[in-house]
Amino acid sequence: MPTGRIPGEPTLKMTIMRADEERLYLDYAANWPMRPEVWEAMGAELRHGYNPASAHAPGRMAHRCLELARGRIGELLGCARSCIYFTGGGTQSDNLAILGFVRAHEGSGPRVFVSQIEHKACLEAADRGGLEGARVFRIPVDRSGTLDLEWLRGRLEADPAAPTLISVMWANNEIGTVQAMDDIVALGHEHGALVHTDAVQAMGKVDVDLGRTPVDLLSATAHKLGGPVGIGLLYRRPGVTLEPLSYGGGQERSMWPGTQNPIGATGFATALALAVEEREAEVARWTALRDHLEGRLLAEIPDTRIHGGEAPLRLPNLVSVGIPGCDSGALLVSLDFEGIAASGGSACGSDSSVGSGVLDAIGVPGDAPYAAVRFSFGHETTRADVDRAADALARVAARVVALTA
């Protein structure tokens, strides 16, 4: 039976999950340990670990490996392979979409709309665009993290001739709110705007079909799916103009120049194929785990709040819980001592309790102790795991609240 290991190398899954049998990993939203099937697929392509831009036979083999992965991803997303551009990750893809749009419309007064709860990669790229002449607007959200589309409609109608980009996360990485992307795309296109979505968290949990939801730009990354770290993609609809952010080569049709990564692309394609194949069954399983965990936390921890719990659409594998009167850092350290890996929000944020300001945007008070904990599930998470997490959080929270007081 295949072990999923590259000979001589320990798997990431083993490093995180099996080095200590007592540890429980519930931080899949930060990084999904690489799946054995992905190791196997990448290991099979190690012989093609050459520069795919080279004209000799080894280079042509590497190029074929790269293009097979690109074509497979295109099929899975419902788009032509020529619309997929490989990058170094989701942050790079977000930056290419937003700043590439701004720079392509330099001097034309471009507008960029981002929600208040975007990932920092989008918020800071938009702010940089503002320094380069774009007008930047932040779309408000309600207490569930759902966008105010009527607000957006009014702003779009105010200047219909301006080149406009709307950039909205399909699924929020901190509280799990899923936006109504079909409605956002329809609204944007009605007013001549382009729509970009950071779909990093949505992949594998939401049905991402570019034929049905025709966004103009989409960013994703492999390591949130059980693929390798260090490779992402940008989907660009034909006819959308972007200015590259770097120069010096013709790779990725000059949109993201630099030596390409065919082995990483193979891992990305394999991870995405597994996620798409398993999505329906896993969504049902994760939803049951999420609801069970939330029910226990609400019943057992006083004054607990489920962030995003009122949203019409939510990620099935993410629970974000808030506990008033509790120090967030102390709570997370205590959970770690209990052998449970969780997070306070975005792994990309320096502040574990607030991350990118999502909690501020949904109305969580910032002037009193308040702990935010995010649990996120993967394909190995079981009912026993979430019960263990609930037991530990209830026990630890009571202790930390007492100390905080």
N, C-alpha and C positions, 0 to 999 in steps of 0.2 A: 504494500500500500504506500502511495507517495506520502512523504513526510512534510512536503512544502518547504524544505530547507535547501538553500544553496550549500553544497558541500563545504564544510569547514567554517561556516558562518552561522552564529546563533540568530534566530529570527527575532524581529522587534517584538512580536507577540510574546515570545518566551521571556525576553528581557523585562517586559512590563508586567506580564500576567503570571509568569510561572517561576520567576526567580524566588519569590516568596509566596507560598501557597495561601497565606493568610490575607494577602492584599486583595482588594476589590477595586477594579478600574471602572469608574463611572464618569469618564470625561471624554467620551467619544466625539463631542462637538469641538474639542480642542485638537485632538488628533486620533484618528482611527488606526489602531495597530495594524500593520500590514498583514493582509490575509495570505494564508498559505498558497492559495491558487495564484496570487499575484507573484509571490516569490518564484513559483514554478515557471510561470510564463516569462518572467524577466530572466530567470536562470537559463531558460532554453534559448534566449536571444543574446546571451553574453558573447557568443561567437561573432555577433554582428556589432560588437562594441567599437566600431570605427567611426571616423568622421563621415557623416552622410553627404557632405558636400564634395567629397573626393570623387574623382572620375574613374578611379581604378575599381577592380572587381570587389574588393572588400568594402569600399565606399558605396558601391551600388547596392550591395547586400544590406548595408545599414540604412540606406535611403529607402529601400523597399520595406524594411521593417517599420520605419517611421511612417511611411505612407499607408501601410496596412492599418496601423493604429489610428491614423487620422481618418481613414475611411470608415473604420468600425465605429469610432466615436460619432462621426457624422450620421451614420445609420441609426444609432441609438438615440440621438437627439432630434432626428427628423430633419436634417439639413444636408446640403452638399458638402463633400469633404473639403472643397476649396474655401469654404466659409470658416474653417477651423484653423486658428493660429496658436501654436504652442508657445507658452511663456514659462517663466520660472516659478509661477504660483499665482494665487488669487489676487494678492496685492498688486502685483505687476499688471495683471489683466485689468483690474479696476482702474489703475492709473492710465493705462493705455487707452481705455475707453473714454474716460472723462477728459484728461488733458489732451489726448489725441483729437477729441472733438473741439475743444476750446481753441487749440492751435490751428486746426484746419479752418476755423472761422474767425481768425484774428482780424480785427478791424471791422467786423460786421455786427458788433454788439451782441455776442452770443449770450444766451441764458442757460444756467444750469440749476435744475431743481433736484435737491436731495432731501430725503426725509430726516427728521430729527434723530432717528434711531439707526442710521446707517453705520456700517463698519467704518473704522477710522481711515481705512484705505480710500474710501469714497469721500468722506467728509474732508479729509486733508487734501485730497486731490482737487476737490471742488474749491476749497479755500485757496489753493495755489492758483487755480484757474482764475479766481477773483483778482489775484495780484497781477494777472496777465491780461486783464481787461474784460473778463466775463462778469456778468451779473449773477450772483449766487443767491438762491432762495432756499430756505429750509421748510419743508412741508410739515405742518403740525400733525400730531397723532393724538388719539384719545387715550384713556387710561389702560386700554388693552393693547396699545401699540399699533392700532389700525389707522391707516392714513385718512386724512380729511380730504376726500376727493372733490368736494364742493369748493373748498378753499383753493385747491389746485386748479380747478376749472376756471375760477374767477381770475386767477393770475395769468393763466394761458390766454384768456380772451383779452387781457389788457394790452398785449403787444403781439398780435398774431403774426407779424412779418419777421420777427427776430428768429434767427437760428436757435433752436431750443433742444436741450437734452434733459430728459427726466431719468434720474438714476435712483432705483429703489431696490432694496434687498428683497428677494422673493420670500425668504424665511429668515427671521432675525436670529442671530447666533446667541443672544443672551437670554431672551425670554420666549423664543419659539413662535412668535406671531407670524403667520403666513399671510402675505398680502394677496388681494384679489388681482392677480397680474393680468388676467383677461380684461378686466374693467380698466385697469391702468393703461394697458396698451391701446384699447379702443379710445379712451379719452385723449391720450397723447396723439394718436394718429388723426383723430378728428380735428385737432388743432395744428397739424403739421409738425409735431414734435417727434424726435427720436426717443426711444425708450431703451435704457440700459438696465440690466438687472444683475446684481451679485447673487448668483445661484449656488454659492458654495455650500450652504447648509441645506438647501432644498434638494439637491441631487440625491436620489435614492430614497427620499422620504415623500416627495411630491412628484406627481406625473409631469415631468418637464418634456413637453413636446412642442418643438418650434413650429411645427405645421399648424397646431391648434392655437398656440399662444405666440404670435409672431413678433417677439421683441426684436429690436434692431441690433442690440449688442448684449452679450451674455458672458459673464466671467465664472469660472469654476476652477477647482483645484483637486488634485488626486488624493491628497493625504486625509481628506475628510470622508473618504469612501473606502478606506482600507488599501489605498494605493501608496506609491512612494512620495516622500517629501521632495519638493524642489521642482515640480512640474505642474503647470496650470494651463488653461486655455482661454482664449477669447474667441467667441463666435461673433462674426461680423456679417450682417446681411449684405448681399450684393447691392452696390450703389451707395453705401454709407462711406463717407469720406473721413479718414482719420490721418493725422500727421504723426509719423513715427516719433518715439521718444528717444531713440538712439540710432546711431548711424555707423556704417562701416562694413556692411555685408548685405548680401541679397537673400539670406536665409529667411524663411517664413514670409516670402515675397516682399522682403525689405520692411515688413511691419514690425518684426522683432528680430533684428539681426544678431548673429552670434552662433556659435557651434550648437547644433541641435542635439537632442537627447533621445535617441530612438528606443533605448531600453526603458527609460522612464515613461515614454509615450506608450509602450507596450503594457507597462504596469497600469497606467491610467486607463487604457481601453479595457483591460481585463477587469479592473475594479468596477468600472462603470457598468460593464456587462453583467457582472454579478449583482450589482445593486438594482439594476433594472429588472433582472429576472426574479429577484427575491422580494421586490418592493411590496407587492400586494399582500403577501403572507406576513411579511415582517411588520408592515404598518398596522395590521390588525393585532399582532402580538404586542408590539410596542405600545399601542394605544391602551390595551388592557393593563400593561405594567404601569404606564403613566398614571392612569386613573386610580389604580390601586395605591400607588405611592402617595399621590396627592390626597386621597381620602384619608389615609393614615396620618399624614402630617397635619392636615387641618383638624383632625379629631384629637390629636395627642399633644400638639404644641400650641399653647395659648397665643391668640392674636396673629396666627400665621396668615400670610397672604401669598397666593399663587400669582406670580407676575404673568400677565398676559392671559390669565384664566378665563377672562370674559370675551376673548377674541373669537370671532366666528370660525376662523381657521387657525389651527395650531400644529406645530411639529409633533408627531406622535412619540418621539423618543427623547424629549427634553422637558425637564421640570425645573422651573426657577422659583425658589421659595424665599420669602422675606420674613425675617423674625425681628420685630421691634425690641429695643432695649438690649440688644445683643451685639457684641463687638465682632465684626465680620472676620478680621484677621485671626483673632483667637479661636473663633469657631472653625475656620478652615484648617488651622494648625491642629486643633483637637481631633478633627475628623481624620487627618493624615496620621496622627498617632494611633487612631483606631484602625488603621489599615485601609482607609477608604480614600480613593483619589477622586476628588470633585473639584469644582472651581467656583469663583465668586462671580463670574461673568465671562467676558471675552478673554481668551488667553493672550490676545494681542494688547490688552490694556494694562497700564501700569498700576491702576487702582483696582484691586480685585473685587471690590464691592460695587463699583459703578461702571467700570470698563469704559465704554465710549459715551457715557452720559445717557444711556437708555433709561435707567431708573429715574433720573431727573425728568426726562421727557414724559414719562407716564405718571408723574405726580408723586413719586416717593419722596417724603420729606428728607432733606439733607442736613438738618440741624440737630439730629439726635442719633444715638447709637442705633444702627440698623444693619443686620446681617443679611446678605444675599448669598444664596448657595444654588449652584446649578449642577444638577445631575443629568447626565445624558447617556443613553443606552446604545448598545451595539448588538451584533448578531449573537454574542455569547451571553448576554445579560438574561438572567432568569428571575422568576418570582422570588426565589430565596434570596437573591442578590438585593432586590429592592426592599424586601423585608429587613434584611440586615442593615441597609442604609437608613431605613425609617427608625429602627431601634437605636442605631448609633446617634442619629441626629437628635432624636428626642432626649436621649440621655445627655449628650454633650451640650445641647442648647440650654437645658435647665441649669447646668453647672456654669456655663458662660454668662447667662443672664444674671445669675446670682453674683458672680464676680464683677460684672459690669455695673450693677447697681451699687 
